[in-house]
Every structure is written in structure tokens, then in C-alpha cells.
Amino acid sequence: MSSSVSSPYSLGFLVVGLAWAFWILLPKYVRWRSRVAMLNVIPTVGPTGFLSGFVGTYRFFTNAKDILQEGYEKYPNRIFKVALVDRWAIIAPGRMMVEDLMKATDDQLSMIEAAAETLQVEYTLSKEVVLHPYHVAIVRTPMTRNIATRFAEVRDETVSAFADLIPAKDDWVKVPAYKTSFQIVGRTANRFFVGLPLCRDSDWLDLNTNFAVEVFISAMIINLFPSFLKPIAGHLLTRMPSSMKRATKHLAPIIEERLAREDEYGTKDWPSKPNDLISWLLDEAKAEQREVSDLITRILAIEVAAIHTTSTAFCNALYQLAAHPELVVPLREEVEAIVEESGWTKEGVGKMRKLDSFLKETLRFSGGGGIVNNRKVLTDFTFSDGTTVPAGTTIGVAAYMHHHDEAQYDNPYTFDAFRFYNMRNREGESIKHQTISPGPDYITFGNGRHACPGRFFAVYEIKGLIAHILMSYDVKLETEGVIPPYEWHGPSMDPSSTGEVLFRKRR
């Protein structure tokens, strides 16, 4: 009796269960089919199968430049894709594609989500950096606004750092360019961020310069793993706990003292309050964001972004200056004339047009790497040529290829230091073509609303460093005019980490 009664019920439950599963899974299946259809329309460079994706990932890690160049030449006016372990890298070549990305809304494409994925911040930094990125607005507004006010201190640290690291001598002295660039930028940036005496503390500087490199290397390795293995790889590779411990030793007493002053005076604007990154963060932080650990994490995140990219850009500029002795006289004459007129000020450095052109050409010619302007697709995104990229993928721009495209620049493989200086001399273009000015043809700092907010300080900092070299030293390469080979790490291009530049006291 019981079996005969239960049988219809069992059958009914089975039917309901199957219907429910069908109702749940069908939309996902339809979505998956739609996603596959969209991706199939996009041409592929390299392997296409699931297993060959592992091969493709290895090839992309070891030979990204050639792969990107192949795709750029085969598909100059349409997007293409490269297979990685468990996802596709979508590459957008050409000016039209860049303009499409610039026009996209934050609801369509997310820079923050892409950065979180690229840097694997959940493991290398902290989820909070992505969930509540209020520190980005700090970089964009109060930090940029205070460049002029704090420039004298940055200049003072420039003079001190060079004197300590590259003493001016009558004979030529070999200097490891990459390592020294990180040391100098670390000091000048930290004079602006945290001031004296911390900006000269050897342990603090070692933490910042090495941590910045470690974040980029760890993220690159973690991204080689499929999604289900990333937590394991992230746990094994991250240096965040030990770095936080070191950073806390230096920063916690300073932050706690600032919070105590606020309590003592009952206001954030207490007498003799330092005008630095810590204060700017405390002015904007809310609730748990004012906890010491959260503030330290934000400072480390800003240090990573500021020191690594600025140091490699400065190193590239140093190599180019040493490789082109014919540029020294016109650049030096400009710096001398402007310093005599305006002094070592933000206003003065802003007037150095030839120096600005030299730096921008350096970034065009030898900066930017393989992929920049990364955006995570939040909703299916359609380019102006009709190609649709499905949600969940990440789009980037092949910067090196873009900057060496004859459709963008005349003689793109020639280093023309005054290329942009001559452009600015055209009628009506005097304020255009600056290093800080992104556009569809110049994408080193990204583009649109989400162009790098720290580019203003970075550019003034680097120009100040190069100007100091011009005024104080002669420089050359060991082999005249031959820049040490660039190093590609996956889609990232860096200056040689082993190359040397020869310095002597200016004659």
C-alpha cells in the first residue's frame, strides 16, 4: 500500500525537481551559448582549444610582444583575442577602438574591476582597496592640488637623494640605472607622501620599492593559474602580511598621533597639521576606513602605483638621455633659462616644453608596455564596428603597437625627442600634446574619465629629476648610443634591470 502511494508522489517530486533544475539552468545555458557565439566571432591569435590554452598562456607569458604584434598587424581595425588558461585576453587595436573605450560608461566597462583582476588585489593587497576606493579621489584632488605647495620639498629631496646615491665626481662612475631609479623615486615620492624623516628611512624605502615590484610579479604569476587555483597560489605567493607588519611599525605611531590630535582639539583642522598623504586620507576616511590597518593598506596601495610606474618611466628617460648626447645642449639651455627666471618651482618645470616633449616621446617610444587601458566588461559591450564582447571578459589596448603605428605617428620607430614640442608650436596647439594630456593616439596614462589620476605628480617629479641631471651631471652609456635591451614580462615591457649609465660631474 505504502509503495503504491509513495510512487506517484516520488514521480511528482522528480518531475518538479527536473522542472526546477530546467528553469534554473536553461537561462545559464542560453547565456553560455550566447557568450560562446560572441567570442567565436572575434578572431583568435595563437591556440584556440581548451588544453592548448595552457600552451597559449605560456607563450603569452614568454612571448607576448610577438603575439600582440601579430594580432595588431593581422587585424588592424578590429578586436582580436588570445587564449589564456581559463579566459580570453581581448585586445582592441587602432584609434577607433580606443575612442569606443573612452566613450563607454562605468556601468558598461570598469577600470577598477580590471585593475583588481590584473593586480589580483584580493591576494596582493586587500579587497577593501577595490570595494571602497576612496583613495583614488585623494590622488586625483588633494594630492594634485598640493604639487605646487610641496614642490620645494620634493626639490630638496631630489638634491639630497642624488648627492647620496650618485656623488658628483670628476671621473666617470658606473651607476645601475634600474635599481638607482627606484631608490631616487622612492625618496622623492615619499618626501611628498609622508615627509621627513620617514622618507629617508632605509627600511621604509626598502619595503616600498621591493613591495611594489613584488605586487606586480606576484599578480603576474597568480594570473597564470585557473580561477579555482588562484586562492591557493595567492595564499602562497602574497607578501602582504609581512609587508603590513613592517609598514605598521613605521606608520602606526604617526597615524595614532594624528588621531589623538583630532580628539584633543575636537577637529580635523588642528594647529600645525602636516600637509601630506596621511592627512589627506584622514580628511576623507569614514568609520572603519579610519582604522590604522585600513589607512596603512591605502598608503601601500598608492605607493605601489606611484613608485613602480614612475621608477620605470624615469629609468627609460635616463637611458634615452644617455643614448642621445645631442639632446643635452638644447635641453640644458632650456632648463637653465627657466630656472633663472622662475626658480625650481612647479610653474617653472611646467614651462620646460622641450623637456616635456622629451619625456612624452620617451613614454611613447619605450613606455606603456603591451597592454594598458584594461577594462572589465560588466554588460555586453558593442564596438562601433558592430563586434560585441560578452560580460565577464576583460578588454585592453596594445599600447606598444599603438604607439608604433604609422597611422598614429610619422616614423614611429624613430626616437624624435622634440616631436611633441614641434606639434605644440603649431598655431592653436600650444597647450596640447603635453605629457599629462592623454588622447586616442597617446595612451600611456590610459584615457577618458579614468586616465591615471597620479600622472600630474609623476610627470612633474620625473621632469624635476631629469632637469637636475642636466644641471649637475654629464651622462653616457657604456656602448655609445646603444640602450640595453628592454625586458618583456608577459604583456609588460620594462627597461633593462641590469643596464648601467655612466655619470660624472658636469663640465
Contacts in CASP RR format, 6 or more apart in sequence:
PFRMAT RR
TARGET T0000
AUTHOR 0000-0000-0000
METHOD contacts of the structure
MODEL  1
MSSSVSSPYSLGFLVVGLAWAFWILLPKYVRWRSRVAMLNVIPTVGPTGF
LSGFVGTYRFFTNAKDILQEGYEKYPNRIFKVALVDRWAIIAPGRMMVED
LMKATDDQLSMIEAAAETLQVEYTLSKEVVLHPYHVAIVRTPMTRNIATR
FAEVRDETVSAFADLIPAKDDWVKVPAYKTSFQIVGRTANRFFVGLPLCR
DSDWLDLNTNFAVEVFISAMIINLFPSFLKPIAGHLLTRMPSSMKRATKH
LAPIIEERLAREDEYGTKDWPSKPNDLISWLLDEAKAEQREVSDLITRIL
AIEVAAIHTTSTAFCNALYQLAAHPELVVPLREEVEAIVEESGWTKEGVG
KMRKLDSFLKETLRFSGGGGIVNNRKVLTDFTFSDGTTVPAGTTIGVAAY
MHHHDEAQYDNPYTFDAFRFYNMRNREGESIKHQTISPGPDYITFGNGRH
ACPGRFFAVYEIKGLIAHILMSYDVKLETEGVIPPYEWHGPSMDPSSTGE
VLFRKRR
34 390 0 8 1.000
35 390 0 8 1.000
35 391 0 8 1.000
38 380 0 8 1.000
38 388 0 8 1.000
38 389 0 8 1.000
38 390 0 8 1.000
39 81 0 8 1.000
39 88 0 8 1.000
39 390 0 8 1.000
39 393 0 8 1.000
41 387 0 8 1.000
41 388 0 8 1.000
42 79 0 8 1.000
42 80 0 8 1.000
42 81 0 8 1.000
42 88 0 8 1.000
42 90 0 8 1.000
42 387 0 8 1.000
42 389 0 8 1.000
43 74 0 8 1.000
43 75 0 8 1.000
43 78 0 8 1.000
43 80 0 8 1.000
43 81 0 8 1.000
44 80 0 8 1.000
44 81 0 8 1.000
44 82 0 8 1.000
44 83 0 8 1.000
45 67 0 8 1.000
45 70 0 8 1.000
45 71 0 8 1.000
45 74 0 8 1.000
45 80 0 8 1.000
45 81 0 8 1.000
45 82 0 8 1.000
46 56 0 8 1.000
46 59 0 8 1.000
46 67 0 8 1.000
46 82 0 8 1.000
46 83 0 8 1.000
47 53 0 8 1.000
47 55 0 8 1.000
47 56 0 8 1.000
47 59 0 8 1.000
47 83 0 8 1.000
48 83 0 8 1.000
49 83 0 8 1.000
52 83 0 8 1.000
53 83 0 8 1.000
53 84 0 8 1.000
53 85 0 8 1.000
54 85 0 8 1.000
56 82 0 8 1.000
56 83 0 8 1.000
56 84 0 8 1.000
57 83 0 8 1.000
57 84 0 8 1.000
57 85 0 8 1.000
57 224 0 8 1.000
59 67 0 8 1.000
60 67 0 8 1.000
60 82 0 8 1.000
60 84 0 8 1.000
60 89 0 8 1.000
60 490 0 8 1.000
60 491 0 8 1.000
61 220 0 8 1.000
61 224 0 8 1.000
61 489 0 8 1.000
61 490 0 8 1.000
62 490 0 8 1.000
63 488 0 8 1.000
64 370 0 8 1.000
64 488 0 8 1.000
64 490 0 8 1.000
64 491 0 8 1.000
65 370 0 8 1.000
65 400 0 8 1.000
65 488 0 8 1.000
65 493 0 8 1.000
67 82 0 8 1.000
68 82 0 8 1.000
68 91 0 8 1.000
68 370 0 8 1.000
68 371 0 8 1.000
68 398 0 8 1.000
68 400 0 8 1.000
68 401 0 8 1.000
68 491 0 8 1.000
69 401 0 8 1.000
71 80 0 8 1.000
71 91 0 8 1.000
71 93 0 8 1.000
72 91 0 8 1.000
72 93 0 8 1.000
72 398 0 8 1.000
72 401 0 8 1.000
72 402 0 8 1.000
72 405 0 8 1.000
74 80 0 8 1.000
75 93 0 8 1.000
76 93 0 8 1.000
76 94 0 8 1.000
76 405 0 8 1.000
76 407 0 8 1.000
77 93 0 8 1.000
77 94 0 8 1.000
77 96 0 8 1.000
77 97 0 8 1.000
77 385 0 8 1.000
78 93 0 8 1.000
78 97 0 8 1.000
78 385 0 8 1.000
78 387 0 8 1.000
79 90 0 8 1.000
79 91 0 8 1.000
79 92 0 8 1.000
79 93 0 8 1.000
79 97 0 8 1.000
79 383 0 8 1.000
79 387 0 8 1.000
79 389 0 8 1.000
79 395 0 8 1.000
80 90 0 8 1.000
80 91 0 8 1.000
80 93 0 8 1.000
81 88 0 8 1.000
81 89 0 8 1.000
81 90 0 8 1.000
81 91 0 8 1.000
82 88 0 8 1.000
82 89 0 8 1.000
82 91 0 8 1.000
83 89 0 8 1.000
84 223 0 8 1.000
85 224 0 8 1.000
85 225 0 8 1.000
85 226 0 8 1.000
86 226 0 8 1.000
86 227 0 8 1.000
87 393 0 8 1.000
87 394 0 8 1.000
88 393 0 8 1.000
89 371 0 8 1.000
89 394 0 8 1.000
89 396 0 8 1.000
89 491 0 8 1.000
90 389 0 8 1.000
90 393 0 8 1.000
90 394 0 8 1.000
90 395 0 8 1.000
90 396 0 8 1.000
91 371 0 8 1.000
91 395 0 8 1.000
91 396 0 8 1.000
91 397 0 8 1.000
91 398 0 8 1.000
92 98 0 8 1.000
92 100 0 8 1.000
92 101 0 8 1.000
92 383 0 8 1.000
92 395 0 8 1.000
92 396 0 8 1.000
92 397 0 8 1.000
92 398 0 8 1.000
93 397 0 8 1.000
93 398 0 8 1.000
93 401 0 8 1.000
93 402 0 8 1.000
94 402 0 8 1.000
94 405 0 8 1.000
94 407 0 8 1.000
94 408 0 8 1.000
95 407 0 8 1.000
95 408 0 8 1.000
95 440 0 8 1.000
95 441 0 8 1.000
96 383 0 8 1.000
96 384 0 8 1.000
96 385 0 8 1.000
97 383 0 8 1.000
97 397 0 8 1.000
98 373 0 8 1.000
98 397 0 8 1.000
98 402 0 8 1.000
98 439 0 8 1.000
98 440 0 8 1.000
98 443 0 8 1.000
98 447 0 8 1.000
99 384 0 8 1.000
99 440 0 8 1.000
100 383 0 8 1.000
100 384 0 8 1.000
101 109 0 8 1.000
101 373 0 8 1.000
101 375 0 8 1.000
101 395 0 8 1.000
101 396 0 8 1.000
101 397 0 8 1.000
101 447 0 8 1.000
102 439 0 8 1.000
102 440 0 8 1.000
102 447 0 8 1.000
102 448 0 8 1.000
104 375 0 8 1.000
104 381 0 8 1.000
106 449 0 8 1.000
107 378 0 8 1.000
107 379 0 8 1.000
108 377 0 8 1.000
108 378 0 8 1.000
108 379 0 8 1.000
108 381 0 8 1.000
109 375 0 8 1.000
109 376 0 8 1.000
109 377 0 8 1.000
109 378 0 8 1.000
109 381 0 8 1.000
109 395 0 8 1.000
110 375 0 8 1.000
110 376 0 8 1.000
110 378 0 8 1.000
111 374 0 8 1.000
111 375 0 8 1.000
111 450 0 8 1.000
112 130 0 8 1.000
112 133 0 8 1.000
112 136 0 8 1.000
113 130 0 8 1.000
113 376 0 8 1.000
113 378 0 8 1.000
114 374 0 8 1.000
114 375 0 8 1.000
114 376 0 8 1.000
114 394 0 8 1.000
114 396 0 8 1.000
115 121 0 8 1.000
115 130 0 8 1.000
115 374 0 8 1.000
116 122 0 8 1.000
116 129 0 8 1.000
116 130 0 8 1.000
117 223 0 8 1.000
117 374 0 8 1.000
117 376 0 8 1.000
117 394 0 8 1.000
118 219 0 8 1.000
118 223 0 8 1.000
118 374 0 8 1.000
118 394 0 8 1.000
119 125 0 8 1.000
119 215 0 8 1.000
119 216 0 8 1.000
119 219 0 8 1.000
120 218 0 8 1.000
120 219 0 8 1.000
120 222 0 8 1.000
120 223 0 8 1.000
120 230 0 8 1.000
120 234 0 8 1.000
121 127 0 8 1.000
121 129 0 8 1.000
121 130 0 8 1.000
121 301 0 8 1.000
122 130 0 8 1.000
123 218 0 8 1.000
123 222 0 8 1.000
123 230 0 8 1.000
123 231 0 8 1.000
123 233 0 8 1.000
123 234 0 8 1.000
123 235 0 8 1.000
123 237 0 8 1.000
123 238 0 8 1.000
123 240 0 8 1.000
124 214 0 8 1.000
124 215 0 8 1.000
124 218 0 8 1.000
124 219 0 8 1.000
124 222 0 8 1.000
124 234 0 8 1.000
124 238 0 8 1.000
124 240 0 8 1.000
125 215 0 8 1.000
125 240 0 8 1.000
125 297 0 8 1.000
125 300 0 8 1.000
125 301 0 8 1.000
125 304 0 8 1.000
126 240 0 8 1.000
126 297 0 8 1.000
126 301 0 8 1.000
128 294 0 8 1.000
128 297 0 8 1.000
129 135 0 8 1.000
129 297 0 8 1.000
129 298 0 8 1.000
129 301 0 8 1.000
132 289 0 8 1.000
134 284 0 8 1.000
134 285 0 8 1.000
134 286 0 8 1.000
134 289 0 8 1.000
135 281 0 8 1.000
135 298 0 8 1.000
135 301 0 8 1.000
135 302 0 8 1.000
136 453 0 8 1.000
137 284 0 8 1.000
137 453 0 8 1.000
138 277 0 8 1.000
138 280 0 8 1.000
138 281 0 8 1.000
138 284 0 8 1.000
138 302 0 8 1.000
139 302 0 8 1.000
139 305 0 8 1.000
139 453 0 8 1.000
139 454 0 8 1.000
140 453 0 8 1.000
140 454 0 8 1.000
142 280 0 8 1.000
142 283 0 8 1.000
143 277 0 8 1.000
143 280 0 8 1.000
143 454 0 8 1.000
143 457 0 8 1.000
144 453 0 8 1.000
144 454 0 8 1.000
144 456 0 8 1.000
144 457 0 8 1.000
146 275 0 8 1.000
147 346 0 8 1.000
147 456 0 8 1.000
147 457 0 8 1.000
147 460 0 8 1.000
148 345 0 8 1.000
148 346 0 8 1.000
148 347 0 8 1.000
149 275 0 8 1.000
150 192 0 8 1.000
150 275 0 8 1.000
151 344 0 8 1.000
151 345 0 8 1.000
151 346 0 8 1.000
151 349 0 8 1.000
151 460 0 8 1.000
152 344 0 8 1.000
152 345 0 8 1.000
153 191 0 8 1.000
153 192 0 8 1.000
153 195 0 8 1.000
154 188 0 8 1.000
154 191 0 8 1.000
154 192 0 8 1.000
154 460 0 8 1.000
154 461 0 8 1.000
154 464 0 8 1.000
155 344 0 8 1.000
155 464 0 8 1.000
156 191 0 8 1.000
157 187 0 8 1.000
157 188 0 8 1.000
157 191 0 8 1.000
157 199 0 8 1.000
158 184 0 8 1.000
158 188 0 8 1.000
158 464 0 8 1.000
158 465 0 8 1.000
158 468 0 8 1.000
159 468 0 8 1.000
160 187 0 8 1.000
160 200 0 8 1.000
161 183 0 8 1.000
161 184 0 8 1.000
161 187 0 8 1.000
161 188 0 8 1.000
162 184 0 8 1.000
162 468 0 8 1.000
162 469 0 8 1.000
162 472 0 8 1.000
165 175 0 8 1.000
165 180 0 8 1.000
165 183 0 8 1.000
165 184 0 8 1.000
166 173 0 8 1.000
166 175 0 8 1.000
166 180 0 8 1.000
166 473 0 8 1.000
166 503 0 8 1.000
167 173 0 8 1.000
168 472 0 8 1.000
168 473 0 8 1.000
168 503 0 8 1.000
168 504 0 8 1.000
168 505 0 8 1.000
168 506 0 8 1.000
169 503 0 8 1.000
169 504 0 8 1.000
169 505 0 8 1.000
170 504 0 8 1.000
170 505 0 8 1.000
171 504 0 8 1.000
172 476 0 8 1.000
172 502 0 8 1.000
172 503 0 8 1.000
172 504 0 8 1.000
173 502 0 8 1.000
173 503 0 8 1.000
173 504 0 8 1.000
174 478 0 8 1.000
174 500 0 8 1.000
174 501 0 8 1.000
174 502 0 8 1.000
175 500 0 8 1.000
175 501 0 8 1.000
175 502 0 8 1.000
175 503 0 8 1.000
176 498 0 8 1.000
176 499 0 8 1.000
176 500 0 8 1.000
177 315 0 8 1.000
177 318 0 8 1.000
177 319 0 8 1.000
177 484 0 8 1.000
177 495 0 8 1.000
177 496 0 8 1.000
177 499 0 8 1.000
177 500 0 8 1.000
177 501 0 8 1.000
178 311 0 8 1.000
178 315 0 8 1.000
178 495 0 8 1.000
178 496 0 8 1.000
178 497 0 8 1.000
178 498 0 8 1.000
178 499 0 8 1.000
179 497 0 8 1.000
181 311 0 8 1.000
181 312 0 8 1.000
181 314 0 8 1.000
181 315 0 8 1.000
181 318 0 8 1.000
182 209 0 8 1.000
182 212 0 8 1.000
182 213 0 8 1.000
182 307 0 8 1.000
182 311 0 8 1.000
183 205 0 8 1.000
183 209 0 8 1.000
184 314 0 8 1.000
184 465 0 8 1.000
185 307 0 8 1.000
185 310 0 8 1.000
185 311 0 8 1.000
185 314 0 8 1.000
185 461 0 8 1.000
185 465 0 8 1.000
186 199 0 8 1.000
186 205 0 8 1.000
186 208 0 8 1.000
186 209 0 8 1.000
186 307 0 8 1.000
186 311 0 8 1.000
187 199 0 8 1.000
187 200 0 8 1.000
187 205 0 8 1.000
188 461 0 8 1.000
188 465 0 8 1.000
189 303 0 8 1.000
189 306 0 8 1.000
189 307 0 8 1.000
189 310 0 8 1.000
189 461 0 8 1.000
190 198 0 8 1.000
190 199 0 8 1.000
190 204 0 8 1.000
190 205 0 8 1.000
190 208 0 8 1.000
190 303 0 8 1.000
191 199 0 8 1.000
192 276 0 8 1.000
192 277 0 8 1.000
192 457 0 8 1.000
192 461 0 8 1.000
193 199 0 8 1.000
193 276 0 8 1.000
193 277 0 8 1.000
193 299 0 8 1.000
193 302 0 8 1.000
193 303 0 8 1.000
193 306 0 8 1.000
194 204 0 8 1.000
194 251 0 8 1.000
194 254 0 8 1.000
194 276 0 8 1.000
194 277 0 8 1.000
194 278 0 8 1.000
194 299 0 8 1.000
195 274 0 8 1.000
195 276 0 8 1.000
198 204 0 8 1.000
198 250 0 8 1.000
198 254 0 8 1.000
199 205 0 8 1.000
201 250 0 8 1.000
203 246 0 8 1.000
203 250 0 8 1.000
204 250 0 8 1.000
207 243 0 8 1.000
207 246 0 8 1.000
207 247 0 8 1.000
207 250 0 8 1.000
208 300 0 8 1.000
208 303 0 8 1.000
208 307 0 8 1.000
209 307 0 8 1.000
209 311 0 8 1.000
211 239 0 8 1.000
211 243 0 8 1.000
211 300 0 8 1.000
211 303 0 8 1.000
211 304 0 8 1.000
212 303 0 8 1.000
212 304 0 8 1.000
212 307 0 8 1.000
212 308 0 8 1.000
212 311 0 8 1.000
213 308 0 8 1.000
214 239 0 8 1.000
214 243 0 8 1.000
215 304 0 8 1.000
215 308 0 8 1.000
216 304 0 8 1.000
216 308 0 8 1.000
216 492 0 8 1.000
217 489 0 8 1.000
218 234 0 8 1.000
218 237 0 8 1.000
218 238 0 8 1.000
218 239 0 8 1.000
220 489 0 8 1.000
220 490 0 8 1.000
220 492 0 8 1.000
221 233 0 8 1.000
221 237 0 8 1.000
222 230 0 8 1.000
222 233 0 8 1.000
222 234 0 8 1.000
222 237 0 8 1.000
225 232 0 8 1.000
225 233 0 8 1.000
243 300 0 8 1.000
244 293 0 8 1.000
244 296 0 8 1.000
244 297 0 8 1.000
244 300 0 8 1.000
247 296 0 8 1.000
247 299 0 8 1.000
247 300 0 8 1.000
248 292 0 8 1.000
248 293 0 8 1.000
248 296 0 8 1.000
251 278 0 8 1.000
251 292 0 8 1.000
251 295 0 8 1.000
251 296 0 8 1.000
251 299 0 8 1.000
252 292 0 8 1.000
252 296 0 8 1.000
254 278 0 8 1.000
255 278 0 8 1.000
255 282 0 8 1.000
255 292 0 8 1.000
255 295 0 8 1.000
255 296 0 8 1.000
256 292 0 8 1.000
258 273 0 8 1.000
258 274 0 8 1.000
258 278 0 8 1.000
258 279 0 8 1.000
258 282 0 8 1.000
259 282 0 8 1.000
259 290 0 8 1.000
261 270 0 8 1.000
261 273 0 8 1.000
262 268 0 8 1.000
262 270 0 8 1.000
262 282 0 8 1.000
264 270 0 8 1.000
265 271 0 8 1.000
268 282 0 8 1.000
268 283 0 8 1.000
273 279 0 8 1.000
277 299 0 8 1.000
277 302 0 8 1.000
278 295 0 8 1.000
278 299 0 8 1.000
281 295 0 8 1.000
281 298 0 8 1.000
281 299 0 8 1.000
282 290 0 8 1.000
282 295 0 8 1.000
285 294 0 8 1.000
285 295 0 8 1.000
288 294 0 8 1.000
289 295 0 8 1.000
305 454 0 8 1.000
306 454 0 8 1.000
306 457 0 8 1.000
306 458 0 8 1.000
309 458 0 8 1.000
310 458 0 8 1.000
310 461 0 8 1.000
310 462 0 8 1.000
312 367 0 8 1.000
312 494 0 8 1.000
312 495 0 8 1.000
313 359 0 8 1.000
313 362 0 8 1.000
313 363 0 8 1.000
313 367 0 8 1.000
313 458 0 8 1.000
313 462 0 8 1.000
314 462 0 8 1.000
314 465 0 8 1.000
314 466 0 8 1.000
315 495 0 8 1.000
316 362 0 8 1.000
316 363 0 8 1.000
316 366 0 8 1.000
316 367 0 8 1.000
316 495 0 8 1.000
317 358 0 8 1.000
317 359 0 8 1.000
317 362 0 8 1.000
317 462 0 8 1.000
317 466 0 8 1.000
318 466 0 8 1.000
318 469 0 8 1.000
318 475 0 8 1.000
318 501 0 8 1.000
319 366 0 8 1.000
319 477 0 8 1.000
319 483 0 8 1.000
319 484 0 8 1.000
319 495 0 8 1.000
319 496 0 8 1.000
319 501 0 8 1.000
320 358 0 8 1.000
320 362 0 8 1.000
320 365 0 8 1.000
320 366 0 8 1.000
320 415 0 8 1.000
320 417 0 8 1.000
320 483 0 8 1.000
321 327 0 8 1.000
321 328 0 8 1.000
321 331 0 8 1.000
321 358 0 8 1.000
321 466 0 8 1.000
321 469 0 8 1.000
321 470 0 8 1.000
321 475 0 8 1.000
322 475 0 8 1.000
322 476 0 8 1.000
322 477 0 8 1.000
322 481 0 8 1.000
322 501 0 8 1.000
322 502 0 8 1.000
323 477 0 8 1.000
323 481 0 8 1.000
323 482 0 8 1.000
323 483 0 8 1.000
324 415 0 8 1.000
324 417 0 8 1.000
324 481 0 8 1.000
325 476 0 8 1.000
327 358 0 8 1.000
327 417 0 8 1.000
328 470 0 8 1.000
328 474 0 8 1.000
330 354 0 8 1.000
330 418 0 8 1.000
331 354 0 8 1.000
331 355 0 8 1.000
331 358 0 8 1.000
331 466 0 8 1.000
331 470 0 8 1.000
332 470 0 8 1.000
332 471 0 8 1.000
334 352 0 8 1.000
334 353 0 8 1.000
334 354 0 8 1.000
334 355 0 8 1.000
335 352 0 8 1.000
335 355 0 8 1.000
335 467 0 8 1.000
335 470 0 8 1.000
335 471 0 8 1.000
336 471 0 8 1.000
338 348 0 8 1.000
338 349 0 8 1.000
338 351 0 8 1.000
338 352 0 8 1.000
339 348 0 8 1.000
339 467 0 8 1.000
339 471 0 8 1.000
341 348 0 8 1.000
342 348 0 8 1.000
342 351 0 8 1.000
344 464 0 8 1.000
346 460 0 8 1.000
349 355 0 8 1.000
349 460 0 8 1.000
349 463 0 8 1.000
349 464 0 8 1.000
349 467 0 8 1.000
350 356 0 8 1.000
350 460 0 8 1.000
350 463 0 8 1.000
352 463 0 8 1.000
352 467 0 8 1.000
353 421 0 8 1.000
353 424 0 8 1.000
354 417 0 8 1.000
354 418 0 8 1.000
354 421 0 8 1.000
355 463 0 8 1.000
355 466 0 8 1.000
355 467 0 8 1.000
356 420 0 8 1.000
356 421 0 8 1.000
356 434 0 8 1.000
356 435 0 8 1.000
356 459 0 8 1.000
356 463 0 8 1.000
357 417 0 8 1.000
357 418 0 8 1.000
357 419 0 8 1.000
357 420 0 8 1.000
357 421 0 8 1.000
357 422 0 8 1.000
357 424 0 8 1.000
357 433 0 8 1.000
358 417 0 8 1.000
358 418 0 8 1.000
358 466 0 8 1.000
359 435 0 8 1.000
359 459 0 8 1.000
359 462 0 8 1.000
359 463 0 8 1.000
359 466 0 8 1.000
360 419 0 8 1.000
360 420 0 8 1.000
360 433 0 8 1.000
360 434 0 8 1.000
360 435 0 8 1.000
360 442 0 8 1.000
361 415 0 8 1.000
361 416 0 8 1.000
361 417 0 8 1.000
361 418 0 8 1.000
361 419 0 8 1.000
361 420 0 8 1.000
363 435 0 8 1.000
363 444 0 8 1.000
364 403 0 8 1.000
364 409 0 8 1.000
364 419 0 8 1.000
364 442 0 8 1.000
364 444 0 8 1.000
365 403 0 8 1.000
365 415 0 8 1.000
366 483 0 8 1.000
366 486 0 8 1.000
366 493 0 8 1.000
366 495 0 8 1.000
367 399 0 8 1.000
367 400 0 8 1.000
367 403 0 8 1.000
367 444 0 8 1.000
367 493 0 8 1.000
368 399 0 8 1.000
368 400 0 8 1.000
368 403 0 8 1.000
368 443 0 8 1.000
368 444 0 8 1.000
368 493 0 8 1.000
369 399 0 8 1.000
369 400 0 8 1.000
369 491 0 8 1.000
369 492 0 8 1.000
369 493 0 8 1.000
370 398 0 8 1.000
370 399 0 8 1.000
370 400 0 8 1.000
370 401 0 8 1.000
370 491 0 8 1.000
370 492 0 8 1.000
370 493 0 8 1.000
371 396 0 8 1.000
371 397 0 8 1.000
371 398 0 8 1.000
371 399 0 8 1.000
371 491 0 8 1.000
372 396 0 8 1.000
372 397 0 8 1.000
372 399 0 8 1.000
372 443 0 8 1.000
372 444 0 8 1.000
372 446 0 8 1.000
373 396 0 8 1.000
373 397 0 8 1.000
373 399 0 8 1.000
373 443 0 8 1.000
373 446 0 8 1.000
373 447 0 8 1.000
374 394 0 8 1.000
374 395 0 8 1.000
374 396 0 8 1.000
375 394 0 8 1.000
375 395 0 8 1.000
375 396 0 8 1.000
376 392 0 8 1.000
376 393 0 8 1.000
376 394 0 8 1.000
377 389 0 8 1.000
377 390 0 8 1.000
377 391 0 8 1.000
377 392 0 8 1.000
377 393 0 8 1.000
377 394 0 8 1.000
377 395 0 8 1.000
378 391 0 8 1.000
378 392 0 8 1.000
379 391 0 8 1.000
380 388 0 8 1.000
380 389 0 8 1.000
380 390 0 8 1.000
380 391 0 8 1.000
381 388 0 8 1.000
381 389 0 8 1.000
381 391 0 8 1.000
381 395 0 8 1.000
382 388 0 8 1.000
382 389 0 8 1.000
383 389 0 8 1.000
389 395 0 8 1.000
397 443 0 8 1.000
399 443 0 8 1.000
399 444 0 8 1.000
400 493 0 8 1.000
402 408 0 8 1.000
402 441 0 8 1.000
402 443 0 8 1.000
403 409 0 8 1.000
403 412 0 8 1.000
403 442 0 8 1.000
403 443 0 8 1.000
403 444 0 8 1.000
404 412 0 8 1.000
404 413 0 8 1.000
405 412 0 8 1.000
406 412 0 8 1.000
408 441 0 8 1.000
409 419 0 8 1.000
409 441 0 8 1.000
420 433 0 8 1.000
420 434 0 8 1.000
420 435 0 8 1.000
423 429 0 8 1.000
423 432 0 8 1.000
423 433 0 8 1.000
424 430 0 8 1.000
424 431 0 8 1.000
424 432 0 8 1.000
424 433 0 8 1.000
424 434 0 8 1.000
435 455 0 8 1.000
435 459 0 8 1.000
435 463 0 8 1.000
436 445 0 8 1.000
436 455 0 8 1.000
436 456 0 8 1.000
436 459 0 8 1.000
438 444 0 8 1.000
438 445 0 8 1.000
438 446 0 8 1.000
438 447 0 8 1.000
438 448 0 8 1.000
438 451 0 8 1.000
438 455 0 8 1.000
439 447 0 8 1.000
439 448 0 8 1.000
440 447 0 8 1.000
445 451 0 8 1.000
445 452 0 8 1.000
445 455 0 8 1.000
446 452 0 8 1.000
452 458 0 8 1.000
469 475 0 8 1.000
471 506 0 8 1.000
472 505 0 8 1.000
472 506 0 8 1.000
473 503 0 8 1.000
473 504 0 8 1.000
473 505 0 8 1.000
473 506 0 8 1.000
474 503 0 8 1.000
474 504 0 8 1.000
474 505 0 8 1.000
474 506 0 8 1.000
474 507 0 8 1.000
475 501 0 8 1.000
475 502 0 8 1.000
475 503 0 8 1.000
476 501 0 8 1.000
476 502 0 8 1.000
477 483 0 8 1.000
477 484 0 8 1.000
477 501 0 8 1.000
477 502 0 8 1.000
478 500 0 8 1.000
478 502 0 8 1.000
483 496 0 8 1.000
484 495 0 8 1.000
484 496 0 8 1.000
484 498 0 8 1.000
484 499 0 8 1.000
485 496 0 8 1.000
486 493 0 8 1.000
486 494 0 8 1.000
486 495 0 8 1.000
486 496 0 8 1.000
487 493 0 8 1.000
487 494 0 8 1.000
487 495 0 8 1.000
487 496 0 8 1.000
487 497 0 8 1.000
488 494 0 8 1.000
END
